Amino acid sequence: MKSTRIVLIAPIVTIFLLFTFVILLVEAHPYKPGDFLFPLQNTVEFSRVKLSFSTEKRVERYFDLVERRL
């Protein structure tokens, strides 16, 4: 019974932590160019831009990225 709970809960917790980490990278953008995890942050940010359906929203998010880099 206990091992069944662990088998069910462990993947859920892992997915939740990964999802939280991705949100942190998108919203907090803690890494600067040259940092070890910056390429991952950059990939996540551009993925968020590409997931935008409207052109206006996509352009707005590109400008947000430009502002962050400056």
PQR file of N, CA, C, O and H, with PARSE charges and radii, in Angstrom:
ATOM      1  N   MET A   1       0.818  -1.191   0.000 -0.4000 1.5000
ATOM      2  CA  MET A   1       0.000   0.000   0.000 -0.0000 2.0000
ATOM      3  C   MET A   1       0.863   1.258   0.000  0.5500 1.7000
ATOM      4  O   MET A   1       0.623   2.180  -0.780 -0.5500 1.4000
ATOM      5  N   LYS A   2       1.877   1.296   0.882 -0.4000 1.5000
ATOM      6  CA  LYS A   2       2.749   2.464   0.949 -0.0000 2.0000
ATOM      7  C   LYS A   2       3.564   2.634  -0.319  0.5500 1.7000
ATOM      8  O   LYS A   2       3.733   3.754  -0.800 -0.5500 1.4000
ATOM      9  H   LYS A   2       2.073   0.547   1.515  0.4000 1.0000
ATOM     10  N   SER A   3       4.072   1.539  -0.869 -0.4000 1.5000
ATOM     11  CA  SER A   3       4.884   1.642  -2.074 -0.0000 2.0000
ATOM     12  C   SER A   3       4.043   2.092  -3.267  0.5500 1.7000
ATOM     13  O   SER A   3       4.560   2.754  -4.166 -0.5500 1.4000
ATOM     14  H   SER A   3       3.935   0.629  -0.478  0.4000 1.0000
ATOM     15  N   THR A   4       2.774   1.746  -3.287 -0.4000 1.5000
ATOM     16  CA  THR A   4       1.884   2.189  -4.357 -0.0000 2.0000
ATOM     17  C   THR A   4       1.693   3.698  -4.295  0.5500 1.7000
ATOM     18  O   THR A   4       1.683   4.368  -5.328 -0.5500 1.4000
ATOM     19  H   THR A   4       2.354   1.208  -2.556  0.4000 1.0000
ATOM     20  N   ARG A   5       1.545   4.221  -3.111 -0.4000 1.5000
ATOM     21  CA  ARG A   5       1.413   5.673  -2.946 -0.0000 2.0000
ATOM     22  C   ARG A   5       2.674   6.383  -3.427  0.5500 1.7000
ATOM     23  O   ARG A   5       2.591   7.397  -4.120 -0.5500 1.4000
ATOM     24  H   ARG A   5       1.553   3.676  -2.272  0.4000 1.0000
ATOM     25  N   ILE A   6       3.818   5.865  -3.071 -0.4000 1.5000
ATOM     26  CA  ILE A   6       5.080   6.482  -3.476 -0.0000 2.0000
ATOM     27  C   ILE A   6       5.211   6.457  -4.988  0.5500 1.7000
ATOM     28  O   ILE A   6       5.633   7.443  -5.591 -0.5500 1.4000
ATOM     29  H   ILE A   6       3.886   5.041  -2.508  0.4000 1.0000
ATOM     30  N   VAL A   7       4.854   5.346  -5.600 -0.4000 1.5000
ATOM     31  CA  VAL A   7       4.938   5.223  -7.057 -0.0000 2.0000
ATOM     32  C   VAL A   7       3.994   6.202  -7.732  0.5500 1.7000
ATOM     33  O   VAL A   7       4.314   6.699  -8.812 -0.5500 1.4000
ATOM     34  H   VAL A   7       4.510   4.546  -5.109  0.4000 1.0000
ATOM     35  N   LEU A   8       2.864   6.493  -7.149 -0.4000 1.5000
ATOM     36  CA  LEU A   8       1.908   7.428  -7.724 -0.0000 2.0000
ATOM     37  C   LEU A   8       2.261   8.884  -7.442  0.5500 1.7000
ATOM     38  O   LEU A   8       2.074   9.751  -8.295 -0.5500 1.4000
ATOM     39  H   LEU A   8       2.605   6.089  -6.272  0.4000 1.0000
ATOM     40  N   ILE A   9       2.764   9.144  -6.260 -0.4000 1.5000
ATOM     41  CA  ILE A   9       3.020  10.521  -5.850 -0.0000 2.0000
ATOM     42  C   ILE A   9       4.352  11.048  -6.400  0.5500 1.7000
ATOM     43  O   ILE A   9       4.443  12.232  -6.725 -0.5500 1.4000
ATOM     44  H   ILE A   9       2.916   8.440  -5.567  0.4000 1.0000
ATOM     45  N   ALA A  10       5.359  10.227  -6.508 -0.4000 1.5000
ATOM     46  CA  ALA A  10       6.686  10.678  -6.943 -0.0000 2.0000
ATOM     47  C   ALA A  10       6.662  11.333  -8.329  0.5500 1.7000
ATOM     48  O   ALA A  10       7.240  12.410  -8.475 -0.5500 1.4000
ATOM     49  H   ALA A  10       5.284   9.265  -6.243  0.4000 1.0000
ATOM     50  N   PRO A  11       6.035  10.756  -9.344 -0.5600 1.5000
ATOM     51  CA  PRO A  11       6.011  11.437 -10.647  0.2800 2.0000
ATOM     52  C   PRO A  11       5.230  12.740 -10.620  0.5500 1.7000
ATOM     53  O   PRO A  11       5.596  13.697 -11.303 -0.5500 1.4000
ATOM     54  N   ILE A  12       4.163  12.786  -9.843 -0.4000 1.5000
ATOM     55  CA  ILE A  12       3.379  14.009  -9.743 -0.0000 2.0000
ATOM     56  C   ILE A  12       4.205  15.122  -9.122  0.5500 1.7000
ATOM     57  O   ILE A  12       4.186  16.253  -9.609 -0.5500 1.4000
ATOM     58  H   ILE A  12       3.866  12.009  -9.288  0.4000 1.0000
ATOM     59  N   VAL A  13       4.922  14.819  -8.065 -0.4000 1.5000
ATOM     60  CA  VAL A  13       5.768  15.815  -7.406 -0.0000 2.0000
ATOM     61  C   VAL A  13       6.899  16.254  -8.344  0.5500 1.7000
ATOM     62  O   VAL A  13       7.231  17.439  -8.398 -0.5500 1.4000
ATOM     63  H   VAL A  13       4.938  13.901  -7.670  0.4000 1.0000
ATOM     64  N   THR A  14       7.482  15.323  -9.070 -0.4000 1.5000
ATOM     65  CA  THR A  14       8.556  15.653 -10.003 -0.0000 2.0000
ATOM     66  C   THR A  14       8.068  16.585 -11.107  0.5500 1.7000
ATOM     67  O   THR A  14       8.730  17.573 -11.427 -0.5500 1.4000
ATOM     68  H   THR A  14       7.212  14.361  -9.026  0.4000 1.0000
ATOM     69  N   ILE A  15       6.918  16.276 -11.686 -0.4000 1.5000
ATOM     70  CA  ILE A  15       6.352  17.136 -12.729 -0.0000 2.0000
ATOM     71  C   ILE A  15       6.026  18.511 -12.164  0.5500 1.7000
ATOM     72  O   ILE A  15       6.273  19.522 -12.823 -0.5500 1.4000
ATOM     73  H   ILE A  15       6.380  15.474 -11.427  0.4000 1.0000
ATOM     74  N   PHE A  16       5.480  18.565 -10.963 -0.4000 1.5000
ATOM     75  CA  PHE A  16       5.173  19.845 -10.329 -0.0000 2.0000
ATOM     76  C   PHE A  16       6.432  20.680 -10.122  0.5500 1.7000
ATOM     77  O   PHE A  16       6.419  21.885 -10.375 -0.5500 1.4000
ATOM     78  H   PHE A  16       5.279  17.745 -10.428  0.4000 1.0000
ATOM     79  N   LEU A  17       7.505  20.067  -9.673 -0.4000 1.5000
ATOM     80  CA  LEU A  17       8.756  20.791  -9.456 -0.0000 2.0000
ATOM     81  C   LEU A  17       9.346  21.290 -10.774  0.5500 1.7000
ATOM     82  O   LEU A  17       9.840  22.415 -10.839 -0.5500 1.4000
ATOM     83  H   LEU A  17       7.515  19.088  -9.468  0.4000 1.0000
ATOM     84  N   LEU A  18       9.301  20.483 -11.805 -0.4000 1.5000
ATOM     85  CA  LEU A  18       9.792  20.918 -13.117 -0.0000 2.0000
ATOM     86  C   LEU A  18       8.961  22.084 -13.656  0.5500 1.7000
ATOM     87  O   LEU A  18       9.509  23.050 -14.187 -0.5500 1.4000
ATOM     88  H   LEU A  18       8.899  19.569 -11.752  0.4000 1.0000
ATOM     89  N   PHE A  19       7.654  21.989 -13.518 -0.4000 1.5000
ATOM     90  CA  PHE A  19       6.770  23.057 -13.958 -0.0000 2.0000
ATOM     91  C   PHE A  19       7.052  24.349 -13.193  0.5500 1.7000
ATOM     92  O   PHE A  19       7.071  25.430 -13.782 -0.5500 1.4000
ATOM     93  H   PHE A  19       7.209  21.205 -13.086  0.4000 1.0000
ATOM     94  N   THR A  20       7.268  24.236 -11.893 -0.4000 1.5000
ATOM     95  CA  THR A  20       7.600  25.400 -11.066 -0.0000 2.0000
ATOM     96  C   THR A  20       8.928  26.013 -11.496  0.5500 1.7000
ATOM     97  O   THR A  20       9.055  27.236 -11.551 -0.5500 1.4000
ATOM     98  H   THR A  20       7.253  23.358 -11.415  0.4000 1.0000
ATOM     99  N   PHE A  21       9.915  25.178 -11.801 -0.4000 1.5000
ATOM    100  CA  PHE A  21      11.217  25.668 -12.246 -0.0000 2.0000
ATOM    101  C   PHE A  21      11.096  26.415 -13.572  0.5500 1.7000
ATOM    102  O   PHE A  21      11.737  27.449 -13.759 -0.5500 1.4000
ATOM    103  H   PHE A  21       9.811  24.184 -11.756  0.4000 1.0000
ATOM    104  N   VAL A  22      10.289  25.906 -14.483 -0.4000 1.5000
ATOM    105  CA  VAL A  22      10.090  26.577 -15.777 -0.0000 2.0000
ATOM    106  C   VAL A  22       9.420  27.927 -15.576  0.5500 1.7000
ATOM    107  O   VAL A  22       9.808  28.908 -16.211 -0.5500 1.4000
ATOM    108  H   VAL A  22       9.769  25.065 -14.331  0.4000 1.0000
ATOM    109  N   ILE A  23       8.428  27.993 -14.711 -0.4000 1.5000
ATOM    110  CA  ILE A  23       7.762  29.268 -14.427 -0.0000 2.0000
ATOM    111  C   ILE A  23       8.746  30.250 -13.799  0.5500 1.7000
ATOM    112  O   ILE A  23       8.723  31.438 -14.120 -0.5500 1.4000
ATOM    113  H   ILE A  23       8.113  27.197 -14.195  0.4000 1.0000
ATOM    114  N   LEU A  24       9.598  29.774 -12.919 -0.4000 1.5000
ATOM    115  CA  LEU A  24      10.610  30.626 -12.310 -0.0000 2.0000
ATOM    116  C   LEU A  24      11.546  31.200 -13.375  0.5500 1.7000
ATOM    117  O   LEU A  24      11.873  32.387 -13.343 -0.5500 1.4000
ATOM    118  H   LEU A  24       9.617  28.809 -12.658  0.4000 1.0000
ATOM    119  N   LEU A  25      11.970  30.370 -14.305 -0.4000 1.5000
ATOM    120  CA  LEU A  25      12.854  30.844 -15.364 -0.0000 2.0000
ATOM    121  C   LEU A  25      12.184  31.898 -16.237  0.5500 1.7000
ATOM    122  O   LEU A  25      12.827  32.864 -16.646 -0.5500 1.4000
ATOM    123  H   LEU A  25      11.704  29.406 -14.332  0.4000 1.0000
ATOM    124  N   VAL A  26      10.905  31.720 -16.525 -0.4000 1.5000
ATOM    125  CA  VAL A  26      10.198  32.661 -17.390 -0.0000 2.0000
ATOM    126  C   VAL A  26       9.916  33.972 -16.670  0.5500 1.7000
ATOM    127  O   VAL A  26      10.105  35.045 -17.244 -0.5500 1.4000
ATOM    128  H   VAL A  26      10.382  30.935 -16.193  0.4000 1.0000
ATOM    129  N   GLU A  27       9.475  33.901 -15.441 -0.4000 1.5000
ATOM    130  CA  GLU A  27       9.044  35.104 -14.733 -0.0000 2.0000
ATOM    131  C   GLU A  27      10.179  35.851 -14.034  0.5500 1.7000
ATOM    132  O   GLU A  27      10.212  37.081 -14.057 -0.5500 1.4000
ATOM    133  H   GLU A  27       9.322  33.030 -14.975  0.4000 1.0000
ATOM    134  N   ALA A  28      11.086  35.142 -13.430 -0.4000 1.5000
ATOM    135  CA  ALA A  28      12.123  35.798 -12.631 -0.0000 2.0000
ATOM    136  C   ALA A  28      13.383  36.103 -13.431  0.5500 1.7000
ATOM    137  O   ALA A  28      14.160  36.985 -13.065 -0.5500 1.4000
ATOM    138  H   ALA A  28      11.060  34.142 -13.412  0.4000 1.0000
ATOM    139  N   HIS A  29      13.585  35.365 -14.532 -0.4000 1.5000
ATOM    140  CA  HIS A  29      14.790  35.471 -15.367 -0.0000 2.0000
ATOM    141  C   HIS A  29      16.027  35.791 -14.528  0.5500 1.7000
ATOM    142  O   HIS A  29      16.611  36.866 -14.665 -0.5500 1.4000
ATOM    143  H   HIS A  29      12.954  34.648 -14.830  0.4000 1.0000
ATOM    144  N   PRO A  30      16.424  34.857 -13.660 -0.5600 1.5000
ATOM    145  CA  PRO A  30      17.526  35.135 -12.734  0.2800 2.0000
ATOM    146  C   PRO A  30      18.918  35.062 -13.346  0.5500 1.7000
ATOM    147  O   PRO A  30      19.881  35.537 -12.744 -0.5500 1.4000
ATOM    148  N   TYR A  31      19.037  34.480 -14.526 -0.4000 1.5000
ATOM    149  CA  TYR A  31      20.373  34.257 -15.084 -0.0000 2.0000
ATOM    150  C   TYR A  31      20.704  35.285 -16.151  0.5500 1.7000
ATOM    151  O   TYR A  31      19.835  35.721 -16.907 -0.5500 1.4000
ATOM    152  H   TYR A  31      18.255  34.094 -15.016  0.4000 1.0000
ATOM    153  N   LYS A  32      21.955  35.659 -16.200 -0.4000 1.5000
ATOM    154  CA  LYS A  32      22.466  36.624 -17.179 -0.0000 2.0000
ATOM    155  C   LYS A  32      23.244  35.872 -18.260  0.5500 1.7000
ATOM    156  O   LYS A  32      23.678  34.743 -18.030 -0.5500 1.4000
ATOM    157  H   LYS A  32      22.661  35.305 -15.587  0.4000 1.0000
ATOM    158  N   PRO A  33      23.427  36.484 -19.440 -0.5600 1.5000
ATOM    159  CA  PRO A  33      24.244  35.819 -20.465  0.2800 2.0000
ATOM    160  C   PRO A  33      25.623  35.479 -19.913  0.5500 1.7000
ATOM    161  O   PRO A  33      26.267  36.301 -19.261 -0.5500 1.4000
ATOM    162  N   GLY A  34      26.057  34.271 -20.183 -0.4000 1.5000
ATOM    163  CA  GLY A  34      27.330  33.800 -19.673 -0.0000 2.0000
ATOM    164  C   GLY A  34      27.188  32.871 -18.485  0.5500 1.7000
ATOM    165  O   GLY A  34      28.105  32.107 -18.185 -0.5500 1.4000
ATOM    166  H   GLY A  34      25.534  33.604 -20.713  0.4000 1.0000
ATOM    167  N   ASP A  35      26.037  32.925 -17.795 -0.4000 1.5000
ATOM    168  CA  ASP A  35      25.794  32.005 -16.683 -0.0000 2.0000
ATOM    169  C   ASP A  35      25.562  30.595 -17.221  0.5500 1.7000
ATOM    170  O   ASP A  35      25.221  30.402 -18.388 -0.5500 1.4000
ATOM    171  H   ASP A  35      25.293  33.546 -18.039  0.4000 1.0000
ATOM    172  N   PHE A  36      25.756  29.625 -16.345 -0.4000 1.5000
ATOM    173  CA  PHE A  36      25.665  28.219 -16.740 -0.0000 2.0000
ATOM    174  C   PHE A  36      24.263  27.839 -17.229  0.5500 1.7000
ATOM    175  O   PHE A  36      24.131  27.130 -18.227 -0.5500 1.4000
ATOM    176  H   PHE A  36      26.033  29.782 -15.397  0.4000 1.0000
ATOM    177  N   LEU A  37      23.227  28.298 -16.543 -0.4000 1.5000
ATOM    178  CA  LEU A  37      21.859  27.931 -16.898 -0.0000 2.0000
ATOM    179  C   LEU A  37      21.167  28.936 -17.828  0.5500 1.7000
ATOM    180  O   LEU A  37      19.975  28.794 -18.100 -0.5500 1.4000
ATOM    181  H   LEU A  37      23.334  28.874 -15.732  0.4000 1.0000
ATOM    182  N   PHE A  38      21.885  29.933 -18.311 -0.4000 1.5000
ATOM    183  CA  PHE A  38      21.266  30.910 -19.204 -0.0000 2.0000
ATOM    184  C   PHE A  38      20.736  30.292 -20.490  0.5500 1.7000
ATOM    185  O   PHE A  38      19.646  30.672 -20.918 -0.5500 1.4000
ATOM    186  H   PHE A  38      22.853  30.048 -18.090  0.4000 1.0000
ATOM    187  N   PRO A  39      21.447  29.350 -21.141 -0.5600 1.5000
ATOM    188  CA  PRO A  39      20.874  28.755 -22.367  0.2800 2.0000
ATOM    189  C   PRO A  39      19.520  28.079 -22.126  0.5500 1.7000
ATOM    190  O   PRO A  39      18.639  28.138 -22.983 -0.5500 1.4000
ATOM    191  N   LEU A  40      19.352  27.446 -20.977 -0.4000 1.5000
ATOM    192  CA  LEU A  40      18.067  26.827 -20.653 -0.0000 2.0000
ATOM    193  C   LEU A  40      16.992  27.899 -20.473  0.5500 1.7000
ATOM    194  O   LEU A  40      15.875  27.755 -20.971 -0.5500 1.4000
ATOM    195  H   LEU A  40      20.068  27.398 -20.280  0.4000 1.0000
ATOM    196  N   GLN A  41      17.331  28.958 -19.770 -0.4000 1.5000
ATOM    197  CA  GLN A  41      16.395  30.056 -19.564 -0.0000 2.0000
ATOM    198  C   GLN A  41      16.015  30.672 -20.901  0.5500 1.7000
ATOM    199  O   GLN A  41      14.841  30.962 -21.132 -0.5500 1.4000
ATOM    200  H   GLN A  41      18.238  29.075 -19.366  0.4000 1.0000
ATOM    201  N   ASN A  42      16.971  30.875 -21.775 -0.4000 1.5000
ATOM    202  CA  ASN A  42      16.724  31.461 -23.079 -0.0000 2.0000
ATOM    203  C   ASN A  42      15.784  30.578 -23.905  0.5500 1.7000
ATOM    204  O   ASN A  42      14.873  31.078 -24.565 -0.5500 1.4000
ATOM    205  H   ASN A  42      17.925  30.639 -21.587  0.4000 1.0000
ATOM    206  N   THR A  43      16.011  29.285 -23.863 -0.4000 1.5000
ATOM    207  CA  THR A  43      15.154  28.346 -24.588 -0.0000 2.0000
ATOM    208  C   THR A  43      13.722  28.389 -24.070  0.5500 1.7000
ATOM    209  O   THR A  43      12.773  28.383 -24.854 -0.5500 1.4000
ATOM    210  H   THR A  43      16.751  28.880 -23.327  0.4000 1.0000
ATOM    211  N   VAL A  44      13.569  28.434 -22.763 -0.4000 1.5000
ATOM    212  CA  VAL A  44      12.231  28.481 -22.167 -0.0000 2.0000
ATOM    213  C   VAL A  44      11.540  29.789 -22.528  0.5500 1.7000
ATOM    214  O   VAL A  44      10.348  29.786 -22.835 -0.5500 1.4000
ATOM    215  H   VAL A  44      14.340  28.439 -22.126  0.4000 1.0000
ATOM    216  N   GLU A  45      12.255  30.896 -22.499 -0.4000 1.5000
ATOM    217  CA  GLU A  45      11.652  32.188 -22.842 -0.0000 2.0000
ATOM    218  C   GLU A  45      11.210  32.226 -24.301  0.5500 1.7000
ATOM    219  O   GLU A  45      10.117  32.708 -24.599 -0.5500 1.4000
ATOM    220  H   GLU A  45      13.224  30.898 -22.251  0.4000 1.0000
ATOM    221  N   PHE A  46      12.038  31.728 -25.211 -0.4000 1.5000
ATOM    222  CA  PHE A  46      11.657  31.725 -26.618 -0.0000 2.0000
ATOM    223  C   PHE A  46      10.536  30.735 -26.899  0.5500 1.7000
ATOM    224  O   PHE A  46       9.733  30.957 -27.806 -0.5500 1.4000
ATOM    225  H   PHE A  46      12.926  31.337 -24.969  0.4000 1.0000
ATOM    226  N   SER A  47      10.466  29.654 -26.142 -0.4000 1.5000
ATOM    227  CA  SER A  47       9.353  28.709 -26.286 -0.0000 2.0000
ATOM    228  C   SER A  47       8.044  29.381 -25.881  0.5500 1.7000
ATOM    229  O   SER A  47       7.003  29.158 -26.500 -0.5500 1.4000
ATOM    230  H   SER A  47      11.117  29.473 -25.405  0.4000 1.0000
ATOM    231  N   ARG A  48       8.105  30.192 -24.852 -0.4000 1.5000
ATOM    232  CA  ARG A  48       6.907  30.921 -24.417 -0.0000 2.0000
ATOM    233  C   ARG A  48       6.447  31.882 -25.507  0.5500 1.7000
ATOM    234  O   ARG A  48       5.248  32.036 -25.738 -0.5500 1.4000
ATOM    235  H   ARG A  48       8.950  30.373 -24.349  0.4000 1.0000
ATOM    236  N   VAL A  49       7.397  32.526 -26.174 -0.4000 1.5000
ATOM    237  CA  VAL A  49       7.049  33.436 -27.258 -0.0000 2.0000
ATOM    238  C   VAL A  49       6.418  32.662 -28.411  0.5500 1.7000
ATOM    239  O   VAL A  49       5.417  33.099 -28.979 -0.5500 1.4000
ATOM    240  H   VAL A  49       8.371  32.401 -25.986  0.4000 1.0000
ATOM    241  N   LYS A  50       6.991  31.528 -28.755 -0.4000 1.5000
ATOM    242  CA  LYS A  50       6.479  30.746 -29.882 -0.0000 2.0000
ATOM    243  C   LYS A  50       5.108  30.157 -29.607  0.5500 1.7000
ATOM    244  O   LYS A  50       4.374  29.859 -30.550 -0.5500 1.4000
ATOM    245  H   LYS A  50       7.804  31.173 -28.294  0.4000 1.0000
ATOM    246  N   LEU A  51       4.740  29.981 -28.347 -0.4000 1.5000
ATOM    247  CA  LEU A  51       3.430  29.450 -27.995 -0.0000 2.0000
ATOM    248  C   LEU A  51       2.326  30.500 -28.069  0.5500 1.7000
ATOM    249  O   LEU A  51       1.151  30.168 -27.916 -0.5500 1.4000
ATOM    250  H   LEU A  51       5.337  30.224 -27.582  0.4000 1.0000
ATOM    251  N   SER A  52       2.683  31.746 -28.300 -0.4000 1.5000
ATOM    252  CA  SER A  52       1.685  32.807 -28.425 -0.0000 2.0000
ATOM    253  C   SER A  52       0.941  32.641 -29.744  0.5500 1.7000
ATOM    254  O   SER A  52       1.557  32.459 -30.794 -0.5500 1.4000
ATOM    255  H   SER A  52       3.638  32.015 -28.424  0.4000 1.0000
ATOM    256  N   PHE A  53      -0.379  32.705 -29.686 -0.4000 1.5000
ATOM    257  CA  PHE A  53      -1.179  32.502 -30.886 -0.0000 2.0000
ATOM    258  C   PHE A  53      -1.322  33.781 -31.705  0.5500 1.7000
ATOM    259  O   PHE A  53      -1.258  33.739 -32.934 -0.5500 1.4000
ATOM    260  H   PHE A  53      -0.880  32.853 -28.833  0.4000 1.0000
ATOM    261  N   SER A  54      -1.513  34.895 -31.047 -0.4000 1.5000
ATOM    262  CA  SER A  54      -1.705  36.131 -31.800 -0.0000 2.0000
ATOM    263  C   SER A  54      -0.357  36.789 -32.104  0.5500 1.7000
ATOM    264  O   SER A  54       0.588  36.710 -31.319 -0.5500 1.4000
ATOM    265  H   SER A  54      -1.565  34.929 -30.049  0.4000 1.0000
ATOM    266  N   THR A  55      -0.303  37.426 -33.246 -0.4000 1.5000
ATOM    267  CA  THR A  55       0.923  38.092 -33.674 -0.0000 2.0000
ATOM    268  C   THR A  55       1.268  39.252 -32.747  0.5500 1.7000
ATOM    269  O   THR A  55       2.438  39.486 -32.444 -0.5500 1.4000
ATOM    270  H   THR A  55      -1.070  37.490 -33.884  0.4000 1.0000
ATOM    271  N   GLU A  56       0.254  39.969 -32.303 -0.4000 1.5000
ATOM    272  CA  GLU A  56       0.495  41.116 -31.417 -0.0000 2.0000
ATOM    273  C   GLU A  56       1.117  40.669 -30.107  0.5500 1.7000
ATOM    274  O   GLU A  56       2.046  41.300 -29.602 -0.5500 1.4000
ATOM    275  H   GLU A  56      -0.697  39.779 -32.549  0.4000 1.0000
ATOM    276  N   LYS A  57       0.603  39.588 -29.565 -0.4000 1.5000
ATOM    277  CA  LYS A  57       1.143  39.082 -28.296 -0.0000 2.0000
ATOM    278  C   LYS A  57       2.578  38.588 -28.483  0.5500 1.7000
ATOM    279  O   LYS A  57       3.424  38.783 -27.610 -0.5500 1.4000
ATOM    280  H   LYS A  57      -0.152  39.076 -29.975  0.4000 1.0000
ATOM    281  N   ARG A  58       2.845  37.953 -29.616 -0.4000 1.5000
ATOM    282  CA  ARG A  58       4.190  37.462 -29.904 -0.0000 2.0000
ATOM    283  C   ARG A  58       5.179  38.618 -30.001  0.5500 1.7000
ATOM    284  O   ARG A  58       6.277  38.550 -29.447 -0.5500 1.4000
ATOM    285  H   ARG A  58       2.157  37.795 -30.325  0.4000 1.0000
ATOM    286  N   VAL A  59       4.788  39.680 -30.706 -0.4000 1.5000
ATOM    287  CA  VAL A  59       5.657  40.855 -30.837 -0.0000 2.0000
ATOM    288  C   VAL A  59       5.879  41.499 -29.477  0.5500 1.7000
ATOM    289  O   VAL A  59       6.992  41.919 -29.163 -0.5500 1.4000
ATOM    290  H   VAL A  59       3.896  39.735 -31.156  0.4000 1.0000
ATOM    291  N   GLU A  60       4.830  41.578 -28.671 -0.4000 1.5000
ATOM    292  CA  GLU A  60       4.950  42.153 -27.330 -0.0000 2.0000
ATOM    293  C   GLU A  60       5.944  41.359 -26.474  0.5500 1.7000
ATOM    294  O   GLU A  60       6.747  41.943 -25.746 -0.5500 1.4000
ATOM    295  H   GLU A  60       3.925  41.236 -28.926  0.4000 1.0000
ATOM    296  N   ARG A  61       5.885  40.041 -26.565 -0.4000 1.5000
ATOM    297  CA  ARG A  61       6.805  39.212 -25.783 -0.0000 2.0000
ATOM    298  C   ARG A  61       8.232  39.308 -26.304  0.5500 1.7000
ATOM    299  O   ARG A  61       9.180  39.247 -25.520 -0.5500 1.4000
ATOM    300  H   ARG A  61       5.233  39.567 -27.156  0.4000 1.0000
ATOM    301  N   TYR A  62       8.400  39.456 -27.613 -0.4000 1.5000
ATOM    302  CA  TYR A  62       9.749  39.678 -28.154 -0.0000 2.0000
ATOM    303  C   TYR A  62      10.326  40.995 -27.629  0.5500 1.7000
ATOM    304  O   TYR A  62      11.505  41.068 -27.280 -0.5500 1.4000
ATOM    305  H   TYR A  62       7.630  39.505 -28.249  0.4000 1.0000
ATOM    306  N   PHE A  63       9.493  42.028 -27.578 -0.4000 1.5000
ATOM    307  CA  PHE A  63       9.980  43.304 -27.037 -0.0000 2.0000
ATOM    308  C   PHE A  63      10.322  43.180 -25.552  0.5500 1.7000
ATOM    309  O   PHE A  63      11.283  43.792 -25.085 -0.5500 1.4000
ATOM    310  H   PHE A  63       8.536  41.970 -27.861  0.4000 1.0000
ATOM    311  N   ASP A  64       9.548  42.398 -24.813 -0.4000 1.5000
ATOM    312  CA  ASP A  64       9.873  42.159 -23.398 -0.0000 2.0000
ATOM    313  C   ASP A  64      11.248  41.502 -23.264  0.5500 1.7000
ATOM    314  O   ASP A  64      12.034  41.862 -22.388 -0.5500 1.4000
ATOM    315  H   ASP A  64       8.768  41.900 -25.192  0.4000 1.0000
ATOM    316  N   LEU A  65      11.533  40.528 -24.148 -0.4000 1.5000
ATOM    317  CA  LEU A  65      12.839  39.873 -24.108 -0.0000 2.0000
ATOM    318  C   LEU A  65      13.963  40.855 -24.445  0.5500 1.7000
ATOM    319  O   LEU A  65      15.028  40.822 -23.828 -0.5500 1.4000
ATOM    320  H   LEU A  65      10.894  40.236 -24.861  0.4000 1.0000
ATOM    321  N   VAL A  66      13.724  41.715 -25.416 -0.4000 1.5000
ATOM    322  CA  VAL A  66      14.734  42.719 -25.783 -0.0000 2.0000
ATOM    323  C   VAL A  66      15.005  43.651 -24.606  0.5500 1.7000
ATOM    324  O   VAL A  66      16.160  43.964 -24.316 -0.5500 1.4000
ATOM    325  H   VAL A  66      12.859  41.741 -25.917  0.4000 1.0000
ATOM    326  N   GLU A  67      13.946  44.098 -23.926 -0.4000 1.5000
ATOM    327  CA  GLU A  67      14.127  44.963 -22.755 -0.0000 2.0000
ATOM    328  C   GLU A  67      14.937  44.279 -21.666  0.5500 1.7000
ATOM    329  O   GLU A  67      15.791  44.906 -21.039 -0.5500 1.4000
ATOM    330  H   GLU A  67      13.008  43.844 -24.161  0.4000 1.0000
ATOM    331  N   ARG A  68      14.675  43.001 -21.436 -0.4000 1.5000
ATOM    332  CA  ARG A  68      15.431  42.273 -20.410 -0.0000 2.0000
ATOM    333  C   ARG A  68      16.917  42.185 -20.754  0.5500 1.7000
ATOM    334  O   ARG A  68      17.779  42.307 -19.884 -0.5500 1.4000
ATOM    335  H   ARG A  68      13.982  42.491 -21.945  0.4000 1.0000
ATOM    336  N   ARG A  69      17.193  41.975 -22.025 -0.4000 1.5000
ATOM    337  CA  ARG A  69      18.604  41.815 -22.439 -0.0000 2.0000
ATOM    338  C   ARG A  69      19.351  43.139 -22.384  0.5500 1.7000
ATOM    339  O   ARG A  69      20.562  43.163 -22.161 -0.5500 1.4000
ATOM    340  H   ARG A  69      16.493  41.876 -22.732  0.4000 1.0000
ATOM    341  N   LEU A  70      18.635  44.242 -22.588 -0.4000 1.5000
ATOM    342  CA  LEU A  70      19.310  45.545 -22.505 -0.0000 2.0000
ATOM    343  C   LEU A  70      19.492  45.936 -21.074  0.5500 1.7000
ATOM    344  O   LEU A  70      20.041  47.001 -20.790 -0.5500 1.4000
ATOM    345  H   LEU A  70      17.652  44.222 -22.770  0.4000 1.0000
TER
END
